[in-house]
Amino acid sequence: MSRVWKKFLGKFVEPLAYMAYGMFAIGLTMWSGTVVNQGTGIAVFFIMIVIPAFAYLIRDMWRDAKREVEWEVTGKVTEKYKCLINSQQ
């Protein structure tokens, strides 16, 4: 398998995994809300969707901050990223 196919499949499979997880979490939330009770459904929703989404946002913000600090220290900012940095300030 060529490197292009590996990159393509890597980029293709990740969103599919997120969608499958989201559908599973929503289905489990609906099931637990009807079969067990509504409070359990709400708890499952927060555990399966809200908390991982918040953790993903924190991780993404941390990576962006780390990248910007590395750019400031090394001075290795390409023109593409200079435009992004200037638009965010």
Distance bins in CASP14 RR format, pairs under 12 A and 6 or more apart:
PFRMAT RR
TARGET T0000
AUTHOR 0000-0000-0000
RMODE 2
METHOD distances of the structure
MODEL  1
1 7 0 0 0 0 0 1 0 0 0 0 0
1 8 0 0 0 0 0 1 0 0 0 0 0
1 9 0 0 0 0 1 0 0 0 0 0 0
1 10 0 0 0 0 0 1 0 0 0 0 0
2 8 0 0 0 0 1 0 0 0 0 0 0
2 9 0 0 0 0 0 1 0 0 0 0 0
3 9 0 0 0 0 0 1 0 0 0 0 0
3 10 0 0 0 0 0 1 0 0 0 0 0
4 10 0 0 0 0 0 1 0 0 0 0 0
4 11 0 0 0 0 0 1 0 0 0 0 0
5 11 0 0 0 0 0 1 0 0 0 0 0
5 12 0 0 0 0 0 1 0 0 0 0 0
5 13 0 0 0 0 0 1 0 0 0 0 0
6 12 0 0 0 0 0 1 0 0 0 0 0
6 13 0 0 0 0 0 1 0 0 0 0 0
7 13 0 0 0 0 0 1 0 0 0 0 0
7 14 0 0 0 0 0 1 0 0 0 0 0
8 14 0 0 0 0 0 1 0 0 0 0 0
9 15 0 0 0 0 0 1 0 0 0 0 0
9 16 0 0 0 0 0 1 0 0 0 0 0
9 17 0 0 0 0 0 1 0 0 0 0 0
10 16 0 0 0 0 1 0 0 0 0 0 0
10 17 0 0 0 0 1 0 0 0 0 0 0
11 17 0 0 0 0 0 1 0 0 0 0 0
12 18 0 0 0 0 0 1 0 0 0 0 0
12 19 0 0 0 0 0 1 0 0 0 0 0
13 19 0 0 0 0 0 1 0 0 0 0 0
13 20 0 0 0 0 0 1 0 0 0 0 0
14 20 0 0 0 0 0 1 0 0 0 0 0
14 21 0 0 0 0 0 1 0 0 0 0 0
15 21 0 0 0 0 0 1 0 0 0 0 0
15 22 0 0 0 0 0 1 0 0 0 0 0
16 22 0 0 0 0 0 1 0 0 0 0 0
16 23 0 0 0 0 0 1 0 0 0 0 0
17 23 0 0 0 0 0 1 0 0 0 0 0
17 24 0 0 0 0 0 1 0 0 0 0 0
18 24 0 0 0 0 0 1 0 0 0 0 0
18 25 0 0 0 0 0 1 0 0 0 0 0
18 49 0 0 0 0 0 1 0 0 0 0 0
18 52 0 0 0 0 1 0 0 0 0 0 0
18 53 0 0 0 0 0 1 0 0 0 0 0
18 56 0 0 0 0 1 0 0 0 0 0 0
19 25 0 0 0 0 0 1 0 0 0 0 0
19 26 0 0 0 0 0 1 0 0 0 0 0
20 26 0 0 0 0 0 1 0 0 0 0 0
20 27 0 0 0 0 0 1 0 0 0 0 0
21 27 0 0 0 0 0 1 0 0 0 0 0
21 28 0 0 0 0 0 1 0 0 0 0 0
21 48 0 0 0 0 1 0 0 0 0 0 0
21 49 0 0 0 0 1 0 0 0 0 0 0
21 52 0 0 0 0 1 0 0 0 0 0 0
21 53 0 0 0 0 0 1 0 0 0 0 0
21 56 0 0 0 0 0 1 0 0 0 0 0
22 28 0 0 0 0 1 0 0 0 0 0 0
22 29 0 0 0 0 1 0 0 0 0 0 0
22 30 0 0 0 0 0 1 0 0 0 0 0
22 45 0 0 0 0 0 1 0 0 0 0 0
22 48 1 0 0 1 0 0 0 0 0 0 0
22 49 1 0 0 1 0 0 0 0 0 0 0
22 50 0 0 0 0 0 1 0 0 0 0 0
22 52 0 0 0 0 1 0 0 0 0 0 0
22 53 0 0 0 0 0 1 0 0 0 0 0
23 29 0 0 0 0 0 1 0 0 0 0 0
23 30 0 0 0 0 0 1 0 0 0 0 0
23 48 0 0 0 0 0 1 0 0 0 0 0
23 49 0 0 0 0 0 1 0 0 0 0 0
24 30 0 0 0 0 0 1 0 0 0 0 0
24 31 0 0 0 0 0 1 0 0 0 0 0
24 44 0 0 0 0 0 1 0 0 0 0 0
24 48 0 0 0 0 1 0 0 0 0 0 0
24 49 0 0 0 0 0 1 0 0 0 0 0
25 31 0 0 0 0 0 1 0 0 0 0 0
25 32 0 0 0 0 0 1 0 0 0 0 0
25 41 0 0 0 0 0 1 0 0 0 0 0
25 44 1 0 0 1 0 0 0 0 0 0 0
25 45 1 0 0 1 0 0 0 0 0 0 0
25 46 0 0 0 0 0 1 0 0 0 0 0
25 47 0 0 0 0 1 0 0 0 0 0 0
25 48 1 1 0 0 0 0 0 0 0 0 0
25 49 1 0 1 0 0 0 0 0 0 0 0
25 50 0 0 0 0 1 0 0 0 0 0 0
25 51 0 0 0 0 0 1 0 0 0 0 0
25 52 0 0 0 0 1 0 0 0 0 0 0
25 53 0 0 0 0 0 1 0 0 0 0 0
26 32 0 0 0 0 0 1 0 0 0 0 0
26 33 0 0 0 0 0 1 0 0 0 0 0
26 41 0 0 0 0 0 1 0 0 0 0 0
26 44 0 0 0 0 1 0 0 0 0 0 0
26 45 0 0 0 0 1 0 0 0 0 0 0
26 48 0 0 0 0 1 0 0 0 0 0 0
26 49 1 0 0 1 0 0 0 0 0 0 0
27 33 0 0 0 0 1 0 0 0 0 0 0
27 34 0 0 0 0 0 1 0 0 0 0 0
27 35 0 0 0 0 0 1 0 0 0 0 0
27 41 0 0 0 0 0 1 0 0 0 0 0
27 44 0 0 0 0 1 0 0 0 0 0 0
27 45 0 0 0 0 1 0 0 0 0 0 0
27 48 0 0 0 0 1 0 0 0 0 0 0
27 49 0 0 0 0 0 1 0 0 0 0 0
28 34 0 0 0 0 0 1 0 0 0 0 0
28 35 0 0 0 0 0 1 0 0 0 0 0
28 36 0 0 0 0 0 1 0 0 0 0 0
28 40 0 0 0 0 0 1 0 0 0 0 0
28 41 0 0 0 0 1 0 0 0 0 0 0
28 43 0 0 0 0 0 1 0 0 0 0 0
28 44 1 0 1 0 0 0 0 0 0 0 0
28 45 0 0 0 0 1 0 0 0 0 0 0
28 47 0 0 0 0 1 0 0 0 0 0 0
28 48 1 0 0 1 0 0 0 0 0 0 0
28 49 0 0 0 0 1 0 0 0 0 0 0
29 35 0 0 0 0 0 1 0 0 0 0 0
29 36 0 0 0 0 0 1 0 0 0 0 0
29 38 0 0 0 0 0 1 0 0 0 0 0
29 39 0 0 0 0 0 1 0 0 0 0 0
29 40 0 0 0 0 1 0 0 0 0 0 0
29 41 1 0 1 0 0 0 0 0 0 0 0
29 42 0 0 0 0 1 0 0 0 0 0 0
29 43 0 0 0 0 1 0 0 0 0 0 0
29 44 1 0 1 0 0 0 0 0 0 0 0
29 45 1 0 1 0 0 0 0 0 0 0 0
29 46 0 0 0 0 1 0 0 0 0 0 0
29 47 0 0 0 0 1 0 0 0 0 0 0
29 48 1 0 0 1 0 0 0 0 0 0 0
29 49 1 0 0 1 0 0 0 0 0 0 0
29 50 0 0 0 0 0 1 0 0 0 0 0
30 36 0 0 0 0 0 1 0 0 0 0 0
30 38 0 0 0 0 0 1 0 0 0 0 0
30 40 0 0 0 0 0 1 0 0 0 0 0
30 41 1 0 0 1 0 0 0 0 0 0 0
30 42 0 0 0 0 0 1 0 0 0 0 0
30 44 0 0 0 0 1 0 0 0 0 0 0
30 45 0 0 0 0 1 0 0 0 0 0 0
30 48 0 0 0 0 0 1 0 0 0 0 0
31 37 0 0 0 0 0 1 0 0 0 0 0
31 40 0 0 0 0 1 0 0 0 0 0 0
31 41 0 0 0 0 1 0 0 0 0 0 0
31 44 0 0 0 0 1 0 0 0 0 0 0
31 45 0 0 0 0 0 1 0 0 0 0 0
31 48 0 0 0 0 0 1 0 0 0 0 0
32 38 0 0 0 0 1 0 0 0 0 0 0
32 39 0 0 0 0 1 0 0 0 0 0 0
32 40 1 0 1 0 0 0 0 0 0 0 0
32 41 1 0 1 0 0 0 0 0 0 0 0
32 42 0 0 0 0 1 0 0 0 0 0 0
32 43 0 0 0 0 1 0 0 0 0 0 0
32 44 1 0 1 0 0 0 0 0 0 0 0
32 45 0 0 0 0 1 0 0 0 0 0 0
32 46 0 0 0 0 0 1 0 0 0 0 0
32 47 0 0 0 0 0 1 0 0 0 0 0
32 48 0 0 0 0 1 0 0 0 0 0 0
33 39 1 0 0 1 0 0 0 0 0 0 0
33 40 1 0 1 0 0 0 0 0 0 0 0
33 41 1 1 0 0 0 0 0 0 0 0 0
33 42 1 0 0 1 0 0 0 0 0 0 0
33 43 0 0 0 0 1 0 0 0 0 0 0
33 44 1 0 0 1 0 0 0 0 0 0 0
33 45 0 0 0 0 1 0 0 0 0 0 0
34 40 0 0 0 0 0 1 0 0 0 0 0
34 41 0 0 0 0 1 0 0 0 0 0 0
34 44 0 0 0 0 0 1 0 0 0 0 0
35 41 0 0 0 0 1 0 0 0 0 0 0
35 44 0 0 0 0 0 1 0 0 0 0 0
36 42 0 0 0 0 0 1 0 0 0 0 0
36 43 0 0 0 0 1 0 0 0 0 0 0
36 44 0 0 0 0 1 0 0 0 0 0 0
37 43 0 0 0 0 1 0 0 0 0 0 0
37 44 0 0 0 0 0 1 0 0 0 0 0
38 44 0 0 0 0 0 1 0 0 0 0 0
38 45 0 0 0 0 0 1 0 0 0 0 0
39 45 0 0 0 0 1 0 0 0 0 0 0
39 46 0 0 0 0 0 1 0 0 0 0 0
39 47 0 0 0 0 0 1 0 0 0 0 0
40 46 0 0 0 0 0 1 0 0 0 0 0
40 47 0 0 0 0 0 1 0 0 0 0 0
40 48 0 0 0 0 0 1 0 0 0 0 0
41 47 0 0 0 0 1 0 0 0 0 0 0
41 48 0 0 0 0 1 0 0 0 0 0 0
41 49 0 0 0 0 0 1 0 0 0 0 0
42 48 0 0 0 0 0 1 0 0 0 0 0
42 49 0 0 0 0 0 1 0 0 0 0 0
42 50 0 0 0 0 0 1 0 0 0 0 0
43 49 0 0 0 0 0 1 0 0 0 0 0
43 50 0 0 0 0 0 1 0 0 0 0 0
43 51 0 0 0 0 0 1 0 0 0 0 0
44 50 0 0 0 0 0 1 0 0 0 0 0
44 51 0 0 0 0 0 1 0 0 0 0 0
45 51 0 0 0 0 1 0 0 0 0 0 0
45 52 0 0 0 0 0 1 0 0 0 0 0
45 53 0 0 0 0 0 1 0 0 0 0 0
46 52 0 0 0 0 1 0 0 0 0 0 0
46 53 0 0 0 0 0 1 0 0 0 0 0
46 54 0 0 0 0 1 0 0 0 0 0 0
47 53 0 0 0 0 0 1 0 0 0 0 0
47 54 0 0 0 0 0 1 0 0 0 0 0
47 55 0 0 0 0 0 1 0 0 0 0 0
49 55 0 0 0 0 0 1 0 0 0 0 0
49 56 0 0 0 0 0 1 0 0 0 0 0
50 56 0 0 0 0 0 1 0 0 0 0 0
50 57 0 0 0 0 0 1 0 0 0 0 0
51 57 0 0 0 0 0 1 0 0 0 0 0
51 58 0 0 0 0 0 1 0 0 0 0 0
52 58 0 0 0 0 0 1 0 0 0 0 0
52 59 0 0 0 0 0 1 0 0 0 0 0
53 59 0 0 0 0 0 1 0 0 0 0 0
53 60 0 0 0 0 0 1 0 0 0 0 0
54 60 0 0 0 0 0 1 0 0 0 0 0
54 61 0 0 0 0 0 1 0 0 0 0 0
55 61 0 0 0 0 0 1 0 0 0 0 0
55 62 0 0 0 0 0 1 0 0 0 0 0
56 62 0 0 0 0 0 1 0 0 0 0 0
56 63 0 0 0 0 0 1 0 0 0 0 0
57 63 0 0 0 0 0 1 0 0 0 0 0
57 64 0 0 0 0 0 1 0 0 0 0 0
58 64 0 0 0 0 0 1 0 0 0 0 0
58 65 0 0 0 0 0 1 0 0 0 0 0
59 65 0 0 0 0 0 1 0 0 0 0 0
59 66 0 0 0 0 0 1 0 0 0 0 0
60 66 0 0 0 0 0 1 0 0 0 0 0
60 67 0 0 0 0 0 1 0 0 0 0 0
61 67 0 0 0 0 0 1 0 0 0 0 0
61 68 0 0 0 0 0 1 0 0 0 0 0
62 68 0 0 0 0 0 1 0 0 0 0 0
62 69 0 0 0 0 0 1 0 0 0 0 0
63 69 0 0 0 0 0 1 0 0 0 0 0
63 70 0 0 0 0 0 1 0 0 0 0 0
64 70 0 0 0 0 0 1 0 0 0 0 0
64 71 0 0 0 0 0 1 0 0 0 0 0
64 81 0 0 0 0 0 1 0 0 0 0 0
64 84 0 0 0 0 1 0 0 0 0 0 0
64 85 0 0 0 0 0 1 0 0 0 0 0
64 88 0 0 0 0 1 0 0 0 0 0 0
65 71 0 0 0 0 0 1 0 0 0 0 0
65 72 0 0 0 0 0 1 0 0 0 0 0
65 85 0 0 0 0 0 1 0 0 0 0 0
65 88 0 0 0 0 0 1 0 0 0 0 0
66 72 0 0 0 0 0 1 0 0 0 0 0
66 73 0 0 0 0 0 1 0 0 0 0 0
67 73 0 0 0 0 0 1 0 0 0 0 0
67 74 0 0 0 0 0 1 0 0 0 0 0
67 76 0 0 0 0 0 1 0 0 0 0 0
67 77 0 0 0 0 1 0 0 0 0 0 0
67 81 0 0 0 0 1 0 0 0 0 0 0
67 84 0 0 0 0 0 1 0 0 0 0 0
67 85 0 0 0 0 1 0 0 0 0 0 0
68 74 0 0 0 0 0 1 0 0 0 0 0
68 75 0 0 0 0 0 1 0 0 0 0 0
68 76 0 0 0 0 0 1 0 0 0 0 0
68 77 0 0 0 0 1 0 0 0 0 0 0
68 81 0 0 0 0 1 0 0 0 0 0 0
68 82 0 0 0 0 0 1 0 0 0 0 0
68 84 0 0 0 0 1 0 0 0 0 0 0
68 85 1 0 0 1 0 0 0 0 0 0 0
68 88 0 0 0 0 1 0 0 0 0 0 0
68 89 0 0 0 0 0 1 0 0 0 0 0
69 75 0 0 0 0 0 1 0 0 0 0 0
69 77 0 0 0 0 0 1 0 0 0 0 0
69 85 0 0 0 0 0 1 0 0 0 0 0
70 76 1 0 0 1 0 0 0 0 0 0 0
70 77 0 0 0 0 1 0 0 0 0 0 0
70 81 0 0 0 0 0 1 0 0 0 0 0
71 77 1 0 1 0 0 0 0 0 0 0 0
71 78 0 0 0 0 1 0 0 0 0 0 0
71 80 0 0 0 0 0 1 0 0 0 0 0
71 81 1 0 0 1 0 0 0 0 0 0 0
71 82 0 0 0 0 1 0 0 0 0 0 0
71 84 0 0 0 0 0 1 0 0 0 0 0
71 85 1 0 0 1 0 0 0 0 0 0 0
72 81 0 0 0 0 0 1 0 0 0 0 0
72 82 0 0 0 0 0 1 0 0 0 0 0
72 85 0 0 0 0 1 0 0 0 0 0 0
75 81 0 0 0 0 0 1 0 0 0 0 0
75 82 0 0 0 0 0 1 0 0 0 0 0
75 85 0 0 0 0 0 1 0 0 0 0 0
76 82 0 0 0 0 0 1 0 0 0 0 0
77 83 0 0 0 0 1 0 0 0 0 0 0
77 84 0 0 0 0 1 0 0 0 0 0 0
77 85 1 0 0 1 0 0 0 0 0 0 0
77 86 0 0 0 0 0 1 0 0 0 0 0
78 84 0 0 0 0 1 0 0 0 0 0 0
78 85 0 0 0 0 0 1 0 0 0 0 0
79 85 0 0 0 0 0 1 0 0 0 0 0
79 86 0 0 0 0 0 1 0 0 0 0 0
80 86 0 0 0 0 0 1 0 0 0 0 0
80 87 0 0 0 0 0 1 0 0 0 0 0
81 87 0 0 0 0 0 1 0 0 0 0 0
81 88 0 0 0 0 0 1 0 0 0 0 0
82 88 0 0 0 0 0 1 0 0 0 0 0
82 89 0 0 0 0 0 1 0 0 0 0 0
83 89 0 0 0 0 0 1 0 0 0 0 0
END
